[in-house]
Amino acid sequence: MNALIVKKAIQGDKKSIARIISLIETQVQVGIQTTEQNIPVIGITGPPGAGKSTLVDALLDLYVQEGKRIAVLCVDPSSVLHQGAILGDRIRMSRWFNHEQVFIRSLSSRGSMGGLHPFIAQIISFLKSCPFDLVLIETVGVGQSEIEIIRHANKTVLVLVPEAGDEIQLMKSGIVEVADIFVVNKMDRPGSSVFVTQLINMLKSTFSNKKVCPTAASKGEGIEALKKTIDT
C-alpha cells in the first residue's frame, strides 16, 4: 500500500504527498527509497507578528506566475497541553490551498525549541523527491536560540518590523549571524526608513555580505526585489 502511495506522491498527487507526510509525522516507516532533487529550500523566520505568512503569500504569487511548483511547510507553535496547533496560516494563505502549483502543509512544532517540526528533515527530504521547484519553510516565531532552520535551508530569510529596534542587538549573537537575507516588513509604519538605515549600518560593521530588503507585504511592495535577492 505504501509503495502505491509513494509512487503517486512522486508523480505529484497532493493527497498522496499529504498522506506520506502524515506517516512521517507518526514515525511510520514508509519503506520505499526515493531520489532527492537538487531544489532550493528557503527558510522564512522571524519574531511573531512580523508578517511571515503574508510575505510567503506574496512570494507565492510571483513564483506561481513563473510557472513554478512550490511546496510550503508552515510550522505553528503547539499547545503545551495537547501538542496541537492553531494553524493560522490556513487563513492567510487560503487562496493557494486548491491551486494546482502549490502544496501547503501546516505542521505543529510539538514543543520543539528550534522553531520547526521534530521530523522536518525527513519531510524536506521526501518533498525533494516530489515534482516541486522550490520548498518554502515558515518557522515558528523565533528567539535568539531558535536557529535550527539554517541546518535545512539553502537560504534563511529573517523578517523584522521597524519596531524591532533594540531587539536586533539582543539577537546579534543568534539568528542575526546566520540569516542570509534581512527583510524589514511593514515599511508603511513610522520610523521604518530609520530602522532600515540602522540595520544596514550594523550589518556592514560585522556581516558585510548580508542583504536588506524593505517590504510592505500586505501591499505587495518590495516583493519582486526580495524574490530576486532570494533567487540570486
Buried (B, 14 or more C-beta within 10 A) or exposed (E): EBEEBBEBBBEBBBEBBBBBBEBBBEEEEBEBEBEEEEBBBBBBBBBEEBBBBBBBBBBBBBBBEEEBBBBBBBBBBBEEEEEEBEBEBBEBBEEBEEBEBBBBBBBBBBEBEBBBBBBBBBBBBBBBBBBBBBBBBBBBBBBEEBBBBBEBBBBBBBBBBBBBBEBBEEBBEBBBEBBBBBBBBBBEEEEBEEBBEBBBEBBEEEBEEBBBBBBBBBEBBBBEEBBEBBEE
